[in-house]
Amino acid sequence: MITAIREVRRAKGMTLDDVARRCQPPTTAQTIGRLETGTRTVSVAWLNRIAAALEVDAADLVQLPDRPDVPVAAILEADGAHAPRRPATLVPPRPEAGTVAVAVEASIGDYRTGDAIWCERLAPTDFGRALNRDVLVPRPAGRFLFGRLIGRDGTRLQLLPPGAGGRQQVVTDPAWIAVAVRLVRTL
């Protein structure tokens, strides 16, 4: 199996020792190095341990012929664009299970026509994680409300619409909300 463990580790700026210590249970940098170079066989269990340590999906560590990894041509920093120090690739984003999307058909606020907003669904117990972030809230009869969650008072949520001059909206006891986690924009 061809893996991208080294590429992902380097892209995250981690050392072999960093990954080894973050594995559960911890292992040695030498073991991670052997798994990266293929001198030791990478089992599914090892792949899952390393993926958890790198905070990626195990599938992101496997190089598949039909998955188009994107080569990094340059690094953009405050003083301009520079060539990467080592070859690197980026894995295109994949939605997590339960992700829902908002398609933007008319520009409003920070969002432009053609944008796609990927949102992570949250249960009522997790609504506090979405404070000061944009959320999608289901309403009766198949309607939705989208805006910045600015307050929570028990089961009441206060939202500001994304456009300028909008008035605060209050929603009571929604079954779920979805917090915006990724903006997909064509340039």
C-alpha positions in Angstrom: 0.0 0.0 0.0 1.4 3.4 -0.9 0.8 6.0 1.8 1.0 9.7 2.1 1.8 9.7 5.8 5.1 11.7 5.3 3.4 14.3 3.0 0.5 14.9 5.4 2.8 15.0 8.4 5.1 17.6 6.8 2.1 19.6 5.5 0.9 19.8 9.1 4.4 20.9 10.3 4.9 17.9 12.6 8.0 15.8 13.3 8.1 12.1 13.5 8.3 12.4 17.3 5.2 14.7 17.4 3.2 12.0 15.6 4.6 9.2 17.7 3.7 11.0 20.9 0.1 11.8 19.7 -0.6 8.1 18.7 -2.8 6.2 21.1 -1.0 4.4 22.7 2.2 6.4 22.0 4.9 4.8 19.9 8.4 5.8 18.7 9.5 8.2 16.0 11.5 5.3 14.5 8.3 3.3 14.1 6.5 6.2 12.4 9.5 6.6 10.1 9.5 3.0 9.1 5.8 3.1 8.4 6.3 6.3 6.3 9.1 4.8 4.2 7.4 1.4 3.7 10.1 -0.6 5.5 7.4 -1.7 7.9 3.9 -2.8 6.6 1.1 -0.3 7.4 -1.9 -2.2 8.7 -5.3 -0.7 8.9 -4.9 -0.4 12.7 -1.7 1.6 12.2 -3.3 3.7 9.5 -6.1 4.6 11.9 -3.8 5.4 14.8 -1.6 7.7 12.6 -4.7 9.4 11.1 -6.0 10.2 14.5 -2.6 11.6 15.6 -2.6 13.8 12.5 -6.3 14.7 12.9 -7.2 13.5 9.3 -9.3 10.7 7.9 -7.4 7.4 7.4 -8.4 7.7 3.7 -6.3 10.9 3.4 -3.2 8.8 4.2 -3.6 6.4 1.3 -2.6 7.4 -2.2 -5.3 6.2 -4.5 -4.9 6.4 -8.3 -8.4 7.9 -8.8 -8.0 10.6 -6.1 -6.4 13.8 -7.5 -4.0 15.1 -4.8 -3.0 18.6 -5.6 0.7 19.4 -5.7 1.7 22.5 -3.8 3.5 24.9 -6.2 4.0 27.8 -3.8 3.7 28.9 -0.2 2.1 32.3 0.4 3.5 34.2 3.3 3.4 37.8 4.5 6.4 38.7 2.3 5.1 37.0 -0.8 4.9 33.6 -2.6 7.8 31.2 -2.2 8.6 27.7 -3.5 8.0 25.0 -0.9 11.1 23.6 0.9 10.0 20.1 0.1 7.5 18.6 -2.3 4.1 18.6 -0.8 0.5 17.8 -1.9 -2.9 18.8 -0.6 -5.9 16.5 -0.4 -9.1 18.1 -1.8 -11.7 18.6 0.8 -14.3 15.8 1.4 -17.5 16.3 3.3 -17.8 14.6 6.7 -20.9 12.4 7.3 -23.9 14.5 8.1 -22.6 17.6 6.3 -25.3 19.8 4.6 -24.7 22.6 2.2 -26.1 26.0 1.4 -25.9 27.1 -2.2 -25.5 30.9 -2.6 -27.5 32.0 -5.7 -27.3 35.8 -5.0 -24.5 37.7 -3.2 -25.3 38.7 0.4 -23.0 39.8 3.2 -19.6 38.0 2.9 -21.0 35.4 0.5 -20.9 35.6 -3.3 -23.0 34.1 -6.1 -21.8 30.6 -6.8 -20.4 29.9 -3.2 -21.2 26.7 -1.4 -21.2 26.8 2.4 -20.6 23.4 4.0 -22.3 23.1 7.4 -21.9 20.6 10.2 -25.2 19.6 11.9 -25.3 20.1 15.6 -27.7 18.6 18.2 -29.3 21.0 20.7 -26.7 20.1 23.4 -24.0 21.4 21.1 -25.5 24.7 20.0 -23.1 26.7 22.2 -20.3 25.7 19.9 -21.8 27.8 17.1 -21.9 31.1 18.9 -20.6 34.0 16.8 -20.6 31.7 13.7 -23.0 31.5 10.7 -25.6 28.8 11.1 -28.5 27.2 9.1 -31.6 26.7 11.2 -34.6 24.7 10.0 -38.0 26.3 10.3 -41.6 24.9 9.9 -42.9 24.0 6.5 -39.6 23.4 4.9 -38.2 26.9 5.4 -34.8 27.8 6.8 -33.1 30.8 8.4 -29.4 31.5 7.8 -27.4 34.0 9.8 -24.9 34.7 12.6 -25.8 33.1 15.9 -25.3 36.0 18.3 -27.0 34.7 21.4 -28.7 31.8 23.1 -31.1 32.0 25.9 -32.3 28.5 26.9 -34.1 27.2 23.8 -34.2 30.6 22.1 -31.6 31.4 19.5 -30.9 35.0 18.2 -29.5 35.3 14.7 -28.5 38.3 12.5 -29.0 37.8 8.8 -25.8 38.0 6.7 -26.8 41.2 4.8 -26.3 44.8 6.0 -29.2 46.3 7.9 -31.0 43.1 8.7 -33.0 42.7 11.9 -32.3 40.1 14.6 -34.4 37.0 14.2 -35.4 34.7 17.1 -35.9 31.0 16.7 -37.3 28.9 19.5 -36.4 25.2 20.1 -35.1 24.0 16.7 -34.4 20.3 16.4 -30.9 21.0 15.1 -28.8 23.7 13.6 -25.9 23.4 11.1 -22.8 25.6 11.7 -20.8 26.8 8.7 -17.4 25.0 8.6 -16.1 25.4 5.0 -16.6 27.9 2.2 -16.1 26.6 -1.3 -15.6 29.4 -3.7 -14.6 29.4 -7.4 -12.3 32.2 -8.2 
